[in-house]
Amino acid sequence: MRILIIEDDKEAASYLVKAFRESGHVADHAADGLDGYAMAEAGDYDVLVVDRMLPKLDGLSLIRSLREQKVETPVLILSALGQVDDRVKGLRAGGDDYLPKPYAFSELLARVEVLARRRTSAPSGEPTAYRIADLELDRLSHRVTRSGQEIMLQPREFRLLEYLMKNANQVVTRTMLLEHVWDYHFDPQTNVIDVHVSRLRSKIDKGFDKPLIHTIRGAGYMVRVGSAEEGEE
């Protein structure tokens, strides 16, 4: 999932970004309502997590403005205002869920996953699962199987495989992986990608007749059915 956290408390935002990323998701952050509105309107997010009390543009006004612009991304409101009237106002402003502070991250994550599931179940949503030959990846349950055999992946390995499968039969460059899987917008000049691809390949391809993860020399990587061709390893 791609999640946008709109929260002005730096400590709280840092905690949420870290927790969501450790759970295998992509998390971006906006520190005020205006930046959050711009990112939500321009970005392709699965869920928005919005603090109600924000500088420059409060959370409820932000949500109303998004709905007026036909942005239908699900919104979960976080707020210290937890009375019934407060929750009703949040939902009537266009929020899809409302979680009072303090909260347990496990509950927040579960609620976000439910909202994402509702969105991706719609015909126009991003697929909830990918399949290449006998390899299947379910984005919602974080389950990967090959020939019916479950494969246990670490969160980063899951994100790496998800991105490769999303771009199946296309070359995925190191820059693309750094930006979309590691959230880096620079090259750290390490072999971190090669190490993770090697580990992923040992889990996905080892013991199976047909390799699915291919290295394209001088270009990047590709997931596809078939043996290596010229320029591949």
GILINGI-V661204 format. One line per field, one symbol per residue. ss: DSSP state (H for helix, E for strand, C for the rest). A space follows every 50 residues. Layout:
ss = ???
//
This chain:
ss = CEEEEECCCHHHHHHHHHHHHHCCCEEEEECCHHHHHHHHHHCCCCEEEE ECCCCCCCHHHHHHHHHHCCCCCEEEEEECCCCHHHHHHHHHCCCCEEEE CCCCHHHHHHHHHHHHHHHHCCCCCCCCEEEECCEEEECCCCEEEECCEE ECCCHHHHHHHHHHHHCCCCCECHHHHHHHCCCCCCCCCCCHHHHHHHHH HHHHCCCCCCCCEEEECCCEEEECCCCCCCCEC
//
